[in-house]
């Protein structure tokens, strides 16, 4: 049991201080689902950065440059691959074609070994089941709705996938694990986490956000958040 979490603020209505407070509150709330490791990915100055450690989120004290508009986060409860070896932890960096991306997964994949064989994936020291999703996207050579749909339909087990690309597009892919998304009209931004309970817990610490609206996100859906703040949906 892990948790995904994150923020989408394409209009930069939040200050750097507000983003820092929101993301740290979210990360600490998400410790309820995992304390073995914590990490985030974000784009700054046109580059994708990942920061993760094998420690609970409350010790991370996440901070972000002023230009950061999207943050992808994860708190980990270890099921496969020791957290002490940091490459086993989420988010995972990848390169599909010429595009860098970062992926975090909540759930347990049961056919990762089969996929490694059938896709002839390269051997790696990373032992986490989730990493097979990164390797398959790399072999496909692209990260978009079509490739993520193909990937999701290959996976067996339980999952929610979150993927951030270097051009600041965030994809949420919901299998049979929960994921909740809130929109905040007062700030024109979005927050997401594995459950509404986790979002509500974090919001008790960040009362400046105003009242949220719950965004529909059903099992089998893919949501893409793009730079113009449009929500694109697929299944």
N, C-alpha and C positions, 0 to 999 in steps of 0.2 A: 504494500500500500504506500504509494508516493503521492505527491501533489504537484500539479502544474499551477502556475500563476503568472500574471503579467499585466501590462498597461499599454494602451494605444492612445497617443495624444498627438495626432498629426498636425493640429493647428497650433501647437505649443502654447496652449492656454494655461498650462501648469508651470510654475516656476521650478527651478532646479531643486530648491528646498522642499517644495510640495511633492515632487516626484520621489525624492529620497525618503520622505516620511511615509508616503503611500506604499512604496515597494518594500520598505523594511517592516511596516505593519502587516502587509500581506504575507511576507516570507515567514515572519514569526508565527502568524496565525496558522500557516500551512505546516508548521512543525508538528501539529497534531497528527499528520499522516506520514511523518518521516523526519528523523533527526540525524541520520548517518552521514549525510552530505547535503550541500546546498550550492546553487549556482545560478548565474544569469548570463544572458547574451543580449547584445544591443549593437546598433550601428552608430558610429561617430566618425566624422570626417571622411565619410565614404568607405569606412572599413568596419567589418564585423568583429566584435570583441566578445570573448567568453571569459568569465571569472568564476571559478568554482573551487571548493575545498571540502575535504571530508570532515566537516564540522557542522553542528546545528546552525540554523539560519540566524539565531540571536547573536552569534559571535561574528557574523560576517560584516555588519554595518555597511551595507551596499551604498555606493554613491555613483553618480552618473554625470557625464559632461553636459553642458547646457544644451547642446544640439540633439540630445537623445529624444526620440519621439516614440519608440516602441521598445519595450523590455519583455523578454521571454525568461521565465524563471522556473525553478524546480527545487523541491525538497525531497530527499530520497530516504526510503526504507529499503534496505538491501535485501534482495531475494536471489541475485546471481551476480557474481563478480565483487570481490572485496572492495569496500569503500576506501580503505586505506591506500589503495592504488588509484590515484586521482583520475587517470584516464577512464576508469570504469564508471565515473560519475557523470551525471547530466549537468548541463546540455553538452551534446556531442558536436564538434565541428565536422563539416563535410565539404566536399567540392564536387559539384555536378556540372560537367562541362567546364565552363570558365566561371561559374557562379558559386561563391562561398555561401554556405548555409549553416544553421545550427538547429539541432533537433533535441527535443525532450519528450519523454514518454511516461505516461502513468499507466501501470497495468503489468501483466505478465504474458509474454509470448510463449506459446507451447510448441511452435513449429520452427523456431529459429535454427535448430541444427539441420532440419530438413531443407530449409531455404538456403543455408550455407552450401549444402551439397548441390542442390538443383541449380543454383545460380553460379556455382563455382566461385564463391567469394574468396578473396585472399585471406590467408591466416593473419591473425592479429593478436596482440597480447590483451586486448580488451575482451573481457569475459561476460559483460552484461548482455542479456538477451536483446535489449533494445537496439544495440549497435547494428544488428542485421538490417534495420530499417534505413540507417545511414548508408550502409554499403550498397543496398539495392538502389537507392536514389542516385548514388554515384555511378553505378553501372548504367542506369537509365540515361544519365547525362543531362537531366533537367529536373528542376523543382517547380512544378506548377500544378494546377488543379488536376490535369489529366494524369500526371505521374503519381500524384498522391492518391488518386482514386485507384489506380492499378496496384499501388503498394498496399493500401488498406484492404483491398479484396484478396491479397495474398496472405495476410496475417491471420493467424489463429490464436485464440486466447482472449485476453481483455486489453483494451487500449483506448487511450486518447493520445493523439500525437499533436505536438505543437512545433511548427517549423518557421524560422525567421531567415529570410534571405538578405544578402548584402545590399539589395536595393530597397530594403525596408518594407517588404511585404510579409505579413504574418498570416500563417495558415493554421487553423484549428481543425483537426480531423477527429470526429467523435465515433469511436466504435461503441462497445457496450459498457464503457466506463463513464461516469458523470463528468460534466464540465458546465459551469455556469458563467454567463457573460452579463455584465451590467453596463448600461449606458447612462451617463450623467449629463443631462441637458445643460445644467449650469456651467459646466466646464467643457462641454462638447468633447468628451473623451470616454474611453471604455476601460473597464477592469475585468479580468477573468480569473477564475480559480476552479479547483476541482469540484467544489460544492458551494452553494449559496451560503451555507453556514459559515464557511471560512471567509467569504467576502464580507458577510455581516459582522463577523468578529473583528476583522481588520478595520472596517468603517467606524467602529466605536472609537478608534484612535485618530481618525481623520474626518472630523465632523464638517470640515470646510467643503466637502465634495457636493453637498446637497443631496436631494432625494434621487435614487437611481430608478431606472426603468429596466426590467428584466428583458433580455434579448432572447428570442426563441432559438434554441440550438438542440435539435433532435438527434436521436441515434441514427447513424448512417449519413450525417450531413458533413460537408466541408464548408467552412467559412473562410474567406480570404479578406483581410483588411488591407486596403491599398492606400497609396499616398494621398489620394483625393478624398479619403475617408469613406469611400463607397464600400458597402459590404456586398461581396459577391458570394453566392451560394451555389453549391453543387451537392450531389449525393453519391 
